[in-house]
Amino acid sequence: MPLPDEKLDPRVANALRKMTPDERLAQALQLHRWGRRLADAGVRGQYPHWTDEEVRAEVQRRMFRGTG
């Protein structure tokens, strides 16, 4: 859902309207997984000495509480 001050590109809106609810959910889950992989790569780049568990915890913190 766009933020109040953002406008959804009409092409994106049209593509979303053509999708079934299951397709929209699948797309959202795919984007979430992509975001987690991107965050994971960023944390691993910042902290190459961290364990997998430390990286997972930091990615979770950033995804759900922000970077600040």
FENVENTA-V55830 format. One record per residue. RES is the residue in three letters. OMEGA is omega as a letter, one per 40 degrees, with the letter a starting at -180 (999 if undefined). Layout:
# FENVENTA-V55830
res->RES omega->OMEGA
res->RES omega->OMEGA
This chain:
# FENVENTA-V55830
res->MET omega->a
res->PRO omega->i
res->LEU omega->a
res->PRO omega->a
res->ASP omega->i
res->GLU omega->i
res->LYS omega->i
res->LEU omega->i
res->ASP omega->a
res->PRO omega->i
res->ARG omega->i
res->VAL omega->i
res->ALA omega->i
res->ASN omega->i
res->ALA omega->i
res->LEU omega->i
res->ARG omega->a
res->LYS omega->a
res->MET omega->i
res->THR omega->i
res->PRO omega->i
res->ASP omega->i
res->GLU omega->i
res->ARG omega->i
res->LEU omega->i
res->ALA omega->i
res->GLN omega->i
res->ALA omega->i
res->LEU omega->i
res->GLN omega->i
res->LEU omega->i
res->HIS omega->i
res->ARG omega->i
res->TRP omega->i
res->GLY omega->i
res->ARG omega->i
res->ARG omega->i
res->LEU omega->i
res->ALA omega->i
res->ASP omega->i
res->ALA omega->i
res->GLY omega->i
res->VAL omega->i
res->ARG omega->i
res->GLY omega->i
res->GLN omega->a
res->TYR omega->a
res->PRO omega->a
res->HIS omega->a
res->TRP omega->i
res->THR omega->i
res->ASP omega->a
res->GLU omega->i
res->GLU omega->i
res->VAL omega->i
res->ARG omega->a
res->ALA omega->i
res->GLU omega->i
res->VAL omega->i
res->GLN omega->i
res->ARG omega->a
res->ARG omega->a
res->MET omega->a
res->PHE omega->a
res->ARG omega->a
res->GLY omega->a
res->THR omega->a
res->GLY omega->999
